[in-house]
Amino acid sequence: MSDLTIEYDLLAEVSQRLQLREPNRKAVESVILETSQYFDVEQKSAPFECIVDSATGVGKTYVLAGLIEYLAGATPPVRNFLIIAPGSTIRDKTIANFTRGHRRSLTGSLRCAPYLVTAANFDTAATRRMMDDRSVTKVYVFTVQALLSPSTDAGRKTHEFQEGLGAGLYEYLANLPDLVIFADEHHCYTGPAFNRTIKDLKPQLLIGLTATPAKADEAKIVYRYPLSFAIADRLVKKPVLVGRKDDAADDLTKLGDGVNLLKFKASTAERYCAENGIPRVNPVMLIIAQSIEEAEDYRALLESTSFDEGAWAGRTLLVHSGLPTAEKEETLAALDAVEDPQSPIRIIISVGMLKEGWDVKNVYVIASMRASVSEVLTEQTLGRGMRLPFGKYTGIELLDTVEVLAHERYETLLRNRNVLNQAIIDHATRAVIRLQADGTRIVRQETEEVPFTLSIPGDSDVPVFDSGDLAPKSFVIDLDSRTSQAAAQTAATAGGSVAYAPVAGRRSIKIPLLRAVAESRTTSLNQIVDLAPFSQLGASLAESDGRELIRTVLDSKRLDATHANMTASAAADSVEGALYDIPLEESRAALISKVLASPEVPARATEAGAAERIVDAVITAMGANARENLSLYLERCQRRLVAEVGRRLRVVARPVDYVDTVDVIELNKIRSTPKQPIHSHIGDFDRDVAYNSWAKNLYSHAWFDTSTEFAAAQAIDAGTDVVVWARLHRNDVPIQWTHEGRTYNPDFVVVEQSSGRTLSWLVETKQNREMESEEVQSKRLAARAWANTLNSLNPDDGEWRYLLLSETDVFDARGSWSQLKGFGR
């Protein structure tokens, strides 16, 4: 029996590069652990089959990509991955995920650079060359129909003999020694034909991905992350089940209820996007029809001038399997673009085509016209509306929830509340390592119960969600109450919004914009943000014996007439050697030149300024004797400096790179908010207040998300050398921190002036528990590299620095900006 084989450094690297959410990282880890337990510890033969059961909307695609990246980078590497899709919708989505340049592509984060093989290209000469190259990672994407049987049109092509392969594609895959199969939406494959197909392909590993596993597959689940956890962790929208208290159950009323809620969502989203300077998100409604005839009737009704005065004419999209080929392609293209701010579609009518694999994030209302609540919640209908269009919670309840209009009346929903518990409330499962008495490690499954129960507001029989602030409430509510709530929330975000321009006469803030590039450069000295190792190098060279010569006295003592004993000892007298005095600037220039000539450093203009910072850290640490030390030890210093630079560049993680130009704009955007303005910024923090009376704020009013931000702003405003500052909003200073284009916006910009020198700060505050997270540290590295690059490009325009502060830092500073600068990192 062997021990577990887990490459944790590789797992951490993959998790960071793909920015895996914590449940997705645990899913990848659980599959790896269980696989190693099966093969390494228990030494069983292939295939090993397991299932990842993860709530819709959390990101199973990232689990799949993370496993590919880990296995392709492991020792030995896996080079052949087959992704099986239950139909064309999921197949096309998966192909987009692995197509370079596609807006949905994940390839920018994958170091394994997978070559995509599909039904469209597997029989080409170029693809055959890649398939035969054992150094290339291949991802094959096919529908299950294309692999099942050679007697069907879909399967004939993959089973036909291909001269270049010397076999059919199916047979070629079956002969691969390292085939790993991913069965997307695994619950769709329950028949004997699929099992036979998998058996004949002889994979090493079969990984199922699903949000609704079949009961017969329960024993194969190695990781489970239920919807209840996803809601509690705020990774998906909160579902709101809406029913009518009256007896109205006709289609016209139900559609009217849906579009009424949709209007409230749309109005709130429009204002939120405008206030935060982000692209418009258009909420859409998904209507689930039971038949094509029924769906066509709904569309005719919605498009008519008699329904809501024709407001939805030209804004509906009908999707069903009976569409003619040309119309179907046009419809699917419109469906794929429904998230585009320019898309006119606001209502999608579907007949059984959008249960799985449809990843649109802006579904905000689901109207299931004939289904019961149990069908809505168990057939993945609910999952179509769970994804977050803004990537995180907005704090506005209307934008963080999806409305579900069920067929039942409100009283029926209340009676059937146990269906909610069965569909949403569940336990979580993951693989963990246990140490046995003999010291060997084994993998066991750990189960975590849901720490809260679902409730109905106003129902005294069941407790309310009870998990602290992290557990958002999911509930059943009657239509009248929900409509009143929506109207009130919409009015709150709209009514009384006040616009604030920069204060007249206050010093302006110039914001530099660096354009990030998608290509990954090899390295850059601007990536080195920690200069401590170089200061240590300088200090070590300063602690030398200076010019003293090393003198050794050789002596001999006769032992007898034919033998003598030679000895060596240090000379008693100290003698200084001659000093070839090199001017400090000359030595500095020589060190800079040596750093820039290092093989890891690219020949770019921005590297010079960074090299100067590194060399100056070495010289400063040498102290007053720097000139003499460098005159004596210049060659030694150069050698060790280049070695240290190489070491730093090999370990630093570089999220993005920048072009060698900078644009400067003035921060002069108009701020607007419905928050209550008050004429003070002294006192307790209130999230719903816009504070005034700032002495140095660029704007008259500022509002904050946390009490830590509020306290930091008070300290900044009181800073002696601070001349102007601003609370940054989205896209004011967007710092790209991943190759996929994700941007990060710090909390504050602060401009200081002292002795004629301008120093600008980007300041970020975080909760204590977030400080060491991979995301926060990656953003910190990106921001400091941003500042380094800017300082290298514009050394005469003032220096930029970045400051990360924890809750404790802000509390301990007690209103002192100077102490904040000392505490931060």
TASUL-V762133 format. One record per residue. N is the residue number from 1. OMEGA is omega in radians with two decimals (NA if undefined). NEAR is the number of other ideal C-beta (glycine too) atoms within 12 Angstrom. D_CENTER is the distance of its C-alpha to the mean C-alpha in Angstrom with 1 decimal. Layout:
n-><N:N>
omega-><OMEGA:OMEGA>
near-><NEAR:NEAR>
d_center-><D_CENTER:D_CENTER>
//
This chain:
n-><1:2:3:4:5:6:7:8:9:10:11:12:13:14:15:16:17:18:19:20:21:22:23:24:25:26:27:28:29:30:31:32:33:34:35:36:37:38:39:40:41:42:43:44:45:46:47:48:49:50:51:52:53:54:55:56:57:58:59:60:61:62:63:64:65:66:67:68:69:70:71:72:73:74:75:76:77:78:79:80:81:82:83:84:85:86:87:88:89:90:91:92:93:94:95:96:97:98:99:100:101:102:103:104:105:106:107:108:109:110:111:112:113:114:115:116:117:118:119:120:121:122:123:124:125:126:127:128:129:130:131:132:133:134:135:136:137:138:139:140:141:142:143:144:145:146:147:148:149:150:151:152:153:154:155:156:157:158:159:160:161:162:163:164:165:166:167:168:169:170:171:172:173:174:175:176:177:178:179:180:181:182:183:184:185:186:187:188:189:190:191:192:193:194:195:196:197:198:199:200:201:202:203:204:205:206:207:208:209:210:211:212:213:214:215:216:217:218:219:220:221:222:223:224:225:226:227:228:229:230:231:232:233:234:235:236:237:238:239:240:241:242:243:244:245:246:247:248:249:250:251:252:253:254:255:256:257:258:259:260:261:262:263:264:265:266:267:268:269:270:271:272:273:274:275:276:277:278:279:280:281:282:283:284:285:286:287:288:289:290:291:292:293:294:295:296:297:298:299:300:301:302:303:304:305:306:307:308:309:310:311:312:313:314:315:316:317:318:319:320:321:322:323:324:325:326:327:328:329:330:331:332:333:334:335:336:337:338:339:340:341:342:343:344:345:346:347:348:349:350:351:352:353:354:355:356:357:358:359:360:361:362:363:364:365:366:367:368:369:370:371:372:373:374:375:376:377:378:379:380:381:382:383:384:385:386:387:388:389:390:391:392:393:394:395:396:397:398:399:400:401:402:403:404:405:406:407:408:409:410:411:412:413:414:415:416:417:418:419:420:421:422:423:424:425:426:427:428:429:430:431:432:433:434:435:436:437:438:439:440:441:442:443:444:445:446:447:448:449:450:451:452:453:454:455:456:457:458:459:460:461:462:463:464:465:466:467:468:469:470:471:472:473:474:475:476:477:478:479:480:481:482:483:484:485:486:487:488:489:490:491:492:493:494:495:496:497:498:499:500:501:502:503:504:505:506:507:508:509:510:511:512:513:514:515:516:517:518:519:520:521:522:523:524:525:526:527:528:529:530:531:532:533:534:535:536:537:538:539:540:541:542:543:544:545:546:547:548:549:550:551:552:553:554:555:556:557:558:559:560:561:562:563:564:565:566:567:568:569:570:571:572:573:574:575:576:577:578:579:580:581:582:583:584:585:586:587:588:589:590:591:592:593:594:595:596:597:598:599:600:601:602:603:604:605:606:607:608:609:610:611:612:613:614:615:616:617:618:619:620:621:622:623:624:625:626:627:628:629:630:631:632:633:634:635:636:637:638:639:640:641:642:643:644:645:646:647:648:649:650:651:652:653:654:655:656:657:658:659:660:661:662:663:664:665:666:667:668:669:670:671:672:673:674:675:676:677:678:679:680:681:682:683:684:685:686:687:688:689:690:691:692:693:694:695:696:697:698:699:700:701:702:703:704:705:706:707:708:709:710:711:712:713:714:715:716:717:718:719:720:721:722:723:724:725:726:727:728:729:730:731:732:733:734:735:736:737:738:739:740:741:742:743:744:745:746:747:748:749:750:751:752:753:754:755:756:757:758:759:760:761:762:763:764:765:766:767:768:769:770:771:772:773:774:775:776:777:778:779:780:781:782:783:784:785:786:787:788:789:790:791:792:793:794:795:796:797:798:799:800:801:802:803:804:805:806:807:808:809:810:811:812:813:814:815:816:817:818:819:820:821:822:823:824:825>
omega-><3.12:3.12:3.09:3.11:-3.12:3.11:-3.01:3.09:3.10:3.12:3.12:-3.14:3.14:-3.13:3.14:-3.05:3.14:-3.12:-3.10:2.96:-3.04:3.11:3.11:3.07:3.13:3.09:3.11:-3.12:-3.11:3.10:-3.13:-3.14:-3.10:3.10:3.12:3.08:-3.08:-3.05:-2.99:-3.08:-3.09:3.08:3.08:-3.10:-3.12:0.05:2.95:-3.11:3.10:-3.08:2.97:3.14:-3.06:-3.08:3.09:3.10:-3.12:3.07:3.11:3.12:3.12:3.04:3.12:3.14:3.13:3.12:3.09:-3.10:3.12:-3.07:3.10:3.14:-3.09:3.11:-0.08:-3.09:2.99:-3.08:-3.05:-3.11:3.11:3.08:-3.13:-3.13:-3.11:-3.13:-3.04:-3.11:-3.13:3.08:-3.10:3.08:-3.14:3.09:3.10:-3.14:-3.09:3.08:-3.13:3.09:3.11:-3.08:3.11:-3.00:3.05:-2.99:3.14:-3.14:-3.05:3.14:-3.12:3.06:-3.04:3.04:-3.04:3.09:-3.09:3.09:-3.08:-3.03:-3.01:-3.11:3.10:-3.13:-3.13:-3.14:3.12:3.10:3.13:3.13:-3.13:-3.12:-3.07:3.12:-3.06:3.04:-3.13:3.03:3.12:-3.13:-3.12:3.00:3.12:3.14:-3.12:-3.08:-2.97:-2.98:3.09:-3.11:3.13:3.11:-3.10:-3.06:-3.07:-3.05:-3.10:3.14:-3.14:3.13:3.09:-3.05:-3.11:-3.13:-3.07:-3.12:2.97:-3.13:-3.13:3.13:3.11:3.13:-3.11:-3.13:3.12:-3.08:-3.04:-3.06:3.02:-3.09:2.99:3.08:-3.13:-3.03:-3.01:-3.10:3.14:-3.05:-3.09:-3.04:3.14:-3.13:3.12:3.14:3.13:3.13:-3.14:-3.14:-3.12:3.11:3.06:3.13:2.99:-3.01:3.06:-3.10:3.09:3.10:-3.09:2.98:-3.11:-3.09:3.06:-3.12:-3.13:-3.10:-3.05:-3.08:-3.11:-3.07:3.11:3.10:3.10:3.08:-2.99:-3.12:3.13:3.11:-3.14:3.09:-3.12:-3.14:3.09:3.10:3.10:3.09:3.01:3.11:3.08:3.11:-3.02:3.09:-3.14:3.09:3.12:-3.08:-3.10:-3.13:-3.12:-3.08:-3.11:3.13:-3.10:3.10:3.09:3.08:-3.10:-3.10:3.09:3.08:3.13:3.12:3.12:3.12:-3.08:-3.13:3.13:3.14:-3.13:-3.13:3.14:-3.13:-3.14:-3.11:-3.08:3.08:-3.12:3.14:-3.08:3.01:-3.12:3.08:3.10:3.09:3.08:3.11:3.13:3.12:-3.10:-3.14:3.13:-3.14:3.13:-3.14:3.13:3.08:3.13:-3.14:3.12:3.12:-3.11:-3.11:-3.07:3.12:-3.14:3.14:3.10:3.08:3.07:-3.05:-3.04:3.10:-3.12:-3.09:-3.13:3.13:-3.13:-3.09:3.03:-3.01:-3.09:-3.14:3.03:-3.03:-3.11:-3.14:3.13:3.11:3.12:3.14:-3.14:3.07:3.10:3.11:-3.14:-3.07:-3.01:3.09:-3.14:3.13:-3.13:-3.13:3.13:-3.01:3.09:3.14:3.11:3.12:-3.02:3.02:3.00:-3.12:-2.98:3.12:-3.14:2.95:3.13:-2.89:3.12:-3.05:-2.99:2.98:-3.08:3.11:3.07:3.10:3.11:-2.84:-3.12:-3.03:3.01:-3.12:3.13:3.10:-3.14:-3.02:-3.04:-3.11:3.06:3.06:3.14:-3.10:-3.14:-3.10:-3.02:-3.06:-3.08:-3.11:-3.13:3.10:3.13:3.11:3.14:-3.02:3.08:-2.97:-3.14:-3.12:-3.13:-3.11:3.00:-3.13:3.11:3.10:-3.10:-3.10:-3.07:2.98:-3.07:-3.11:3.11:3.10:3.14:3.14:-3.09:-3.06:3.10:3.08:3.10:-3.14:-3.11:-3.05:-3.01:-3.06:-3.08:3.10:3.11:-3.14:3.03:3.12:3.10:3.14:3.06:-3.14:3.14:-3.08:-3.13:3.09:3.12:-3.14:3.07:3.14:3.08:3.13:3.13:-3.12:3.12:3.13:3.10:-3.02:3.12:3.10:-3.11:-3.09:3.07:3.11:3.13:-3.14:-3.03:-3.08:-3.04:3.12:3.09:3.01:-3.04:3.07:-3.13:-3.05:-3.06:-3.09:3.12:-3.09:3.03:-2.94:3.01:-3.07:3.10:-3.01:-3.10:-3.14:-3.13:3.12:3.10:3.11:-3.11:3.14:-3.13:3.13:3.12:3.12:-3.12:-3.14:-3.08:-3.02:3.02:3.09:-3.12:3.14:-3.14:3.04:3.06:-3.10:-3.13:3.10:3.13:-3.09:-3.13:3.08:3.11:-3.11:3.07:3.11:3.07:3.14:3.13:3.10:-3.07:-3.11:3.11:3.06:-3.12:3.13:3.02:3.10:3.11:3.05:-3.09:-3.09:3.13:-3.09:-3.09:3.13:-3.12:3.02:3.12:3.10:3.13:-3.14:-3.13:3.11:3.11:-3.12:-3.12:3.11:3.05:-3.02:-3.08:3.12:3.07:-3.05:-3.12:-3.13:3.06:-3.11:-3.12:3.12:-3.13:3.09:3.09:-3.03:-3.06:-3.08:3.04:-3.14:3.11:3.08:3.08:-3.13:3.14:3.12:-3.09:-3.06:3.11:-3.13:3.11:3.07:3.10:3.14:3.00:-2.99:3.11:3.08:-3.07:-3.13:3.12:3.10:3.12:3.14:-3.14:3.11:3.13:-3.14:-3.13:3.11:-3.12:3.13:-3.14:-3.08:-3.11:-3.02:3.14:3.12:-3.12:-3.08:-3.07:-3.09:-3.06:-3.14:3.11:3.10:3.11:3.13:-3.12:-3.13:3.13:3.07:3.11:-3.06:-3.14:-3.12:3.10:3.09:-3.00:-3.08:-3.08:-3.11:-3.11:-3.12:-3.14:3.04:-3.11:-2.93:-3.07:-3.10:3.11:-3.14:3.12:-3.09:-3.11:3.12:3.13:3.13:-3.14:3.08:3.12:3.13:-3.12:-3.09:3.13:-3.10:-3.06:3.10:-3.08:-3.11:-3.07:3.04:-3.07:3.02:-3.00:3.09:3.14:3.03:-3.13:3.09:3.09:3.09:-3.09:-3.13:3.05:3.07:3.04:-3.12:3.04:-3.10:-3.08:3.12:3.03:-3.01:3.14:2.96:3.10:3.12:-3.07:-3.12:3.06:-3.09:-3.06:-3.06:2.98:-2.99:-3.10:3.06:3.07:3.13:-2.99:3.11:3.09:-3.13:-3.13:-3.08:3.06:3.11:-2.91:3.13:-3.07:3.08:3.11:3.06:-3.12:-3.13:3.10:3.12:3.11:3.13:-3.14:-3.08:-3.13:-3.11:-3.06:-3.07:3.14:3.11:3.11:3.08:3.09:2.96:-3.06:3.04:-3.11:3.10:3.01:3.06:-3.11:3.11:3.14:-3.07:2.99:3.13:-3.12:3.07:3.12:-3.10:-3.08:-3.14:3.11:-3.08:-3.01:2.85:-3.07:3.12:3.09:3.06:3.14:3.13:3.11:-3.09:3.14:3.10:-3.12:-3.09:2.82:-3.01:3.11:3.06:-3.13:3.01:-3.10:-3.06:-3.13:-2.92:-3.06:3.13:-3.12:-3.09:-3.13:-3.14:3.08:3.12:3.10:3.11:3.13:-3.12:3.13:3.05:3.06:-3.13:3.11:3.14:-3.13:3.13:3.10:-3.12:-3.05:-3.07:-3.08:-3.07:-3.10:-3.05:3.04:3.08:3.14:-3.07:3.08:-3.05:3.04:3.05:-3.12:3.10:-3.09:3.14:-3.09:-3.14:3.08:3.04:-3.12:3.10:-3.13:3.10:3.08:3.14:3.13:-3.10:-3.01:3.14:NA>
near-><15:15:21:30:24:29:24:20:15:27:33:23:26:35:35:29:34:40:34:36:34:27:37:37:36:33:46:48:37:40:45:45:37:40:38:35:33:30:25:23:26:19:15:18:10:23:28:31:32:44:39:48:42:52:43:45:40:41:37:47:39:35:45:46:42:47:48:47:39:44:39:32:29:30:13:14:25:35:33:39:44:47:47:41:39:35:28:27:33:38:32:29:36:44:34:26:38:38:25:22:13:19:19:25:25:39:31:34:35:34:26:34:25:39:34:38:40:31:29:17:24:34:23:18:15:17:27:24:18:26:34:21:16:17:15:25:34:40:44:43:38:43:38:38:29:37:42:30:22:22:11:17:16:22:24:20:26:38:28:21:18:23:12:20:28:14:20:26:37:33:21:31:37:26:20:30:16:26:33:43:47:46:45:41:42:39:32:30:36:21:17:11:19:30:20:16:33:35:17:24:35:26:36:29:37:39:47:45:50:40:43:34:32:22:13:15:26:19:15:31:39:44:47:39:43:38:42:36:38:42:42:35:32:29:33:42:44:39:43:41:46:40:39:30:23:15:12:18:23:15:28:21:22:36:35:29:39:48:36:32:40:42:30:37:44:33:29:38:37:25:30:37:27:27:30:32:21:25:21:22:35:33:46:46:47:47:47:43:37:23:19:21:16:24:36:22:24:39:33:22:32:39:25:20:14:15:27:25:11:15:22:36:20:18:29:38:39:36:40:31:22:19:24:11:11:10:17:21:16:17:31:28:18:28:36:27:23:37:28:21:19:12:26:18:34:36:44:48:46:42:30:27:33:41:32:32:36:37:35:40:32:39:47:47:43:48:45:42:36:25:28:27:37:26:26:39:40:24:25:35:42:45:41:45:47:42:32:33:36:28:24:23:26:30:22:32:30:40:39:35:41:46:47:49:50:43:31:33:27:34:18:23:35:28:19:27:35:21:26:37:24:18:35:41:32:32:22:34:34:35:34:25:26:18:14:15:8:9:9:18:24:26:35:21:26:21:17:21:17:28:19:28:27:37:27:32:23:16:21:9:13:22:16:21:28:17:25:11:14:19:26:31:27:42:35:42:37:30:35:20:22:36:30:18:26:36:23:18:30:31:19:25:35:24:18:16:22:22:19:30:17:25:25:12:9:23:24:21:37:26:32:32:26:36:23:30:22:22:14:24:29:21:29:40:44:43:38:40:35:24:28:18:27:38:25:21:35:35:22:21:36:27:16:22:20:20:20:16:17:16:17:13:14:14:14:13:11:11:11:8:6:6:10:13:12:14:13:13:12:17:15:9:10:14:15:15:15:10:18:17:16:23:16:25:17:17:34:32:22:26:44:32:22:30:40:32:21:33:17:28:32:27:19:26:23:35:36:30:32:41:39:30:36:44:42:25:32:44:36:23:28:35:18:12:24:32:24:26:34:36:28:29:33:33:19:22:37:29:19:25:46:33:22:36:41:25:20:33:31:18:19:28:31:39:40:38:31:36:21:24:18:26:16:21:18:19:33:20:27:17:34:26:33:26:28:20:27:22:15:16:36:19:15:14:24:20:19:20:24:33:35:24:21:32:22:34:40:41:40:29:32:39:36:32:29:25:21:32:31:33:36:47:45:37:38:47:33:27:34:17:24:38:29:33:40:45:42:38:32:27:24:32:41:31:40:33:36:31:30:27:21:24:28:38:31:44:40:47:43:44:36:32:19:16:8:9:15:25:27:39:40:40:44:42:39:33:24:18:12:21:25:16:22:28:28:28:27:33:36:36:34:43:42:39:40:45:39:39:46:38:32:35:31:26:20:11:20:25:25:40:30:37:38:39:43:30:24:21:31:40:22:20:29:18:22:23:34:20:22:38:29:15:26:36:27>
d_center-><38.3:35.5:32.7:29.0:27.2:23.6:21.9:19.7:19.0:17.7:15.6:14.0:13.5:11.9:9.5:8.6:8.8:6.7:4.0:5.9:6.7:10.1:12.2:10.8:11.4:14.8:15.5:15.3:17.3:19.8:20.5:21.1:23.3:25.3:25.8:27.2:29.3:30.8:31.6:32.0:33.5:35.3:35.9:35.9:36.1:33.5:32.0:29.6:28.1:25.4:23.3:19.8:20.3:17.1:17.2:16.7:13.7:11.4:10.4:13.2:12.5:9.6:12.3:14.8:13.0:12.3:16.0:17.2:15.6:17.1:20.4:20.8:20.4:22.6:26.3:27.8:25.2:24.9:25.4:25.9:23.5:24.8:22.7:25.2:24.6:27.0:27.6:27.1:24.4:21.9:23.3:22.7:19.1:18.5:20.5:18.3:15.1:17.1:19.0:18.4:18.3:17.6:15.3:13.6:13.6:11.2:13.9:12.8:10.6:13.6:16.2:18.7:19.0:20.2:23.2:23.2:26.5:27.5:30.8:31.0:31.1:31.9:35.6:35.4:36.7:33.5:31.4:34.2:34.1:30.4:31.0:33.8:31.8:30.8:28.4:26.2:23.5:24.3:22.4:25.1:24.2:27.2:28.3:30.2:33.3:33.2:33.7:35.9:39.3:41.1:43.4:40.9:40.1:36.4:37.2:40.1:38.2:36.1:39.3:41.6:42.7:41.0:43.2:40.5:39.0:42.3:41.2:39.3:35.5:35.5:38.0:36.1:32.9:35.2:36.5:33.3:33.3:29.5:28.4:25.3:25.1:22.2:23.8:21.4:22.7:25.0:27.2:28.6:30.4:33.2:36.2:38.3:37.7:34.1:35.0:37.7:35.4:32.9:35.9:37.4:34.2:34.4:30.7:29.9:26.9:26.2:22.9:22.9:19.9:20.9:20.6:24.4:26.1:29.8:31.9:33.6:30.4:29.7:30.8:28.2:25.2:23.4:20.4:20.4:17.9:20.0:19.5:21.1:18.4:15.6:17.7:18.4:14.9:14.2:11.7:14.3:17.3:20.5:23.3:26.6:29.6:32.3:36.0:39.2:42.0:44.7:45.9:44.4:42.7:43.4:40.8:41.6:40.8:37.6:36.3:37.5:35.6:32.4:32.7:33.8:30.6:28.6:30.4:29.4:25.7:26.1:28.0:25.6:22.5:24.6:25.4:21.9:20.6:23.6:23.5:19.9:20.5:17.8:18.8:20.8:19.6:22.6:22.9:24.7:26.9:27.0:30.6:31.4:34.9:37.1:38.9:39.0:42.1:40.5:37.4:39.7:41.7:38.6:37.7:41.3:41.3:38.1:39.2:42.7:44.0:45.2:41.8:40.3:42.6:40.8:37.4:35.5:37.6:35.6:32.3:32.3:31.2:33.0:31.3:33.4:34.6:38.0:37.1:39.0:37.1:37.0:36.0:33.4:31.6:31.8:30.5:27.5:26.6:26.9:24.8:22.0:22.2:22.4:19.1:20.6:22.0:25.3:25.7:28.8:28.0:27.8:29.3:28.6:31.4:30.7:33.0:31.2:28.9:25.6:25.3:22.6:20.1:19.9:16.4:17.5:15.6:18.6:21.1:22.5:26.0:27.1:30.9:32.2:35.7:37.6:35.3:35.8:33.0:32.8:32.2:29.5:27.6:28.2:28.1:24.4:25.5:23.6:20.4:20.7:20.0:17.4:14.2:12.9:13.8:12.5:9.0:10.7:14.4:16.7:19.5:21.8:22.9:23.8:20.3:18.7:21.2:22.5:26.3:28.0:31.7:33.4:36.9:38.4:40.0:38.6:41.2:40.2:36.5:37.7:39.9:37.1:34.5:34.6:32.9:29.8:29.9:30.3:27.5:24.8:26.0:25.7:25.0:22.0:22.8:21.3:23.0:24.1:26.6:30.1:32.7:36.2:39.5:40.2:37.0:35.2:31.7:31.1:28.2:28.7:26.8:25.9:26.0:24.7:26.5:25.0:26.0:27.0:29.1:29.0:31.7:33.5:34.2:37.9:38.5:40.1:40.0:36.3:34.3:31.5:27.9:28.1:25.0:24.9:22.7:19.6:21.5:21.6:24.9:25.3:28.8:31.7:33.5:36.4:36.0:38.2:36.3:32.9:34.2:35.7:32.4:30.5:33.3:33.3:29.6:29.9:32.9:31.3:28.5:31.1:34.3:35.2:32.3:33.5:32.7:32.6:33.3:33.4:36.5:39.5:40.7:37.7:36.4:33.7:30.3:29.4:25.7:25.0:22.5:21.3:20.1:17.3:18.1:16.1:18.5:17.8:20.9:22.5:22.5:23.4:25.4:23.3:20.5:23.1:22.6:24.6:28.2:29.7:30.5:32.5:34.3:35.2:36.6:38.8:40.0:41.0:43.0:44.7:46.1:48.5:52.2:52.5:55.5:57.4:58.6:58.1:61.7:62.8:66.5:67.8:70.9:73.2:75.5:78.4:78.5:81.8:83.8:81.3:77.9:75.7:72.3:69.8:67.6:64.8:64.0:62.4:64.9:66.1:66.0:63.0:63.0:60.6:59.7:59.9:56.9:55.8:54.4:51.3:50.2:46.9:45.5:46.6:44.8:41.7:41.8:42.4:39.3:37.1:38.5:37.9:34.3:33.7:35.6:33.3:32.1:28.4:28.7:28.5:31.3:29.7:31.1:28.2:28.9:32.3:31.2:28.8:31.6:33.9:31.7:31.5:35.3:36.1:34.4:36.7:39.8:39.2:39.0:42.3:44.0:47.5:48.5:45.7:48.2:50.4:47.7:46.2:49.7:50.2:46.8:45.1:44.8:43.4:40.9:39.8:39.4:37.4:35.3:34.3:33.5:31.3:29.4:28.8:27.6:25.1:23.7:23.3:21.2:19.0:15.4:15.2:12.0:14.2:17.9:20.1:23.3:26.5:27.3:26.4:27.2:28.3:28.3:29.8:27.8:30.0:28.0:29.6:27.9:28.8:28.3:30.3:30.0:33.5:34.8:36.8:38.9:37.6:34.6:36.5:36.0:33.5:30.1:29.6:26.4:28.6:30.6:30.7:32.5:35.2:37.7:35.5:37.5:35.0:32.1:31.8:31.9:34.4:31.9:28.5:26.4:23.7:21.1:22.3:25.6:24.1:23.3:26.8:28.5:26.8:28.1:31.5:31.6:30.5:33.1:35.8:35.0:38.3:37.0:34.3:35.6:32.8:29.3:26.9:24.2:21.4:20.0:17.1:17.6:20.5:19.0:15.7:14.4:12.1:10.0:8.4:10.9:9.3:10.3:7.7:10.3:11.2:14.6:16.7:19.2:22.4:24.4:27.7:30.6:33.3:36.8:39.1:42.1:41.2:37.8:34.6:31.5:28.2:25.4:21.8:21.4:18.5:19.3:17.4:18.7:20.2:18.1:14.9:16.4:15.9:12.4:10.3:7.9:11.2:13.0:10.8:11.2:14.8:15.4:14.2:16.4:19.3:19.2:19.3:22.3:23.9:23.7:25.2:27.9:28.8:29.2:31.1:32.9:35.6:33.5:32.6:30.0:26.4:24.7:21.6:22.0:19.7:21.7:21.5:23.5:26.3:26.5:27.1:29.5:31.5:31.9:33.8:33.6:34.1:31.9:33.5:32.5:28.9:28.8:30.3:28.0:24.6:22.7>
//
